[in-house]
């Protein structure tokens, strides 16, 4: 499939035809069967048939990404993310160089608040995950269907947790294909039915305008003329208690510290105040910089202190050693 470049007038006239270049033709597998998993937090099974591109060309350094939203009704740790799709050529194992998973907060326009072309803006960013068997990524191929299952805890280097809310999932393989729009070799994310599941319908972003549709911002599939509105994926994990949840949502480092303590948090977490106490329970004068999430402890004497971080998801209390 070659890149399509259209004027605005041609785009309006040819949009239905252009949308067909986004939408993939079905392969030989008709249906994705649900797995029996007790800790499923969100499940959108495939209805088979069509799919939408979600790929990154390692050769071109260009990506076209799809996304769909999911809702958590409680504080959860996410252990596994599985996405269902297909590749018509059946050669993915010889072309894949890595796999990416991103989770974004929901924006005011009910779209992801960023995209993979802007590093460091996701709540979760698993980038270029090694596809070698035995690692955090499991790839299952069956008659053209290709399922990616990511062990989030292993890939993230620790537990990943989110408070209740609405979020967006982006997932895609990195493939040695050119162009990224190659309909035979690219991976397509399976259709999960019409109308879409979840709160909002699936979207696509084409930052480099590979398809010439002007979808350089997140654009709904139906606005692209695609005949389905959701994609197939499963999210597994566990419900967390308040104390356990905040310990996973907010991290404090380094510890021991010499001059600066960093407070790293998910973008969904709001810090209302940060206090530091000595061993007698007396508050000491250490200031919190909300712009960069740091606490200056350079003026404190060496010893043991207690840091208290108050947030909208609870309070984190942690012992700190000042060297």
Phi, psi and omega in degrees: 000124183270157177297138181251127177242120186231144169287169181300317181296317178294326179297316181295322181285321190256014187299320179298319178292321179296322181297332178292335177284338172284315188281132183270151176281150182294154173256198188282348182267125187272324188215143172262120183277138178297143174270153180268093183236130187283334186255041180279122178268330180206135183218118173238092182289152177285144172262004180076181175091262189260169175208169181236141182301138169208093192212158173229128177272113177293334181283323183264345186058046181224140177232150169234119194240142173248158182210155172214158186260163175214159183238135172253129182263359179212174174287123186229148163263140181254120185259324185217137173237127180236130179238144187244132179198197181206161174224117187298327184285336182069026183242018187301322183298336179268351185247338187287135177244345181181177180214140183239143174225131177230145169235131181240154172288160177277132181272177180294339179264013181058046172224168174302145183278002174197193180206166187296346178282354178242091184299148174083012183250358181267156172290323175230131176224101174256108192247129174056051179295133183297124180277001181299132179305144179098356180261206183282347180251128174247125180248126179242121178246134182208105176054041179099332176288139179229117180250132176250127177236123185249125171282097188296319181300315180291317183291327183274350182075024180156175183296137175245125185231153177222143172284170177304140180161183180254132185224168181236136179254131171238132180214142181194148172275155169262122187234145173278071177230152174209127000282169179297337181276004180308108186292339182277317189261344183288161174268139180240133181278124186298145172295134177251018172110163178233129358287174184291149172280174176080195184272317180236159179280164180295154180230167177223146173230136181234078190305326181263008179053046180302320183271354178072017181268355181076017182275053180278354168241165181302125183232133182296150181299320181293328175292339176271000180086007179285144188268012173222166191228014177205159180237163192265124176199162178229137176238128180242154179173204184222150173282135183250149170285168184300311183296318179293322182297311184295328178295334179265341181271335181233129178237148183236129182201159351283163178211108009294158180236153178250318183224321185231136170251129178264136175245109181258133183217159172292152182294344178279352182263130175252126178269121181271326178197156177227126181232150178232133184235148174276183186292344178269000180087010180272132179290133180252160187275075174246123185267143179259128177261105184289341181290321180240005176067043181234155174239125181273114179245015185297333182270002182270151175289155177298144179153193183255135180228166176242122179262133178237119181248114180264126183226174177288350179252004181132185182244130175260126176241124185217139177285135181236137176254122176263122180266000000 
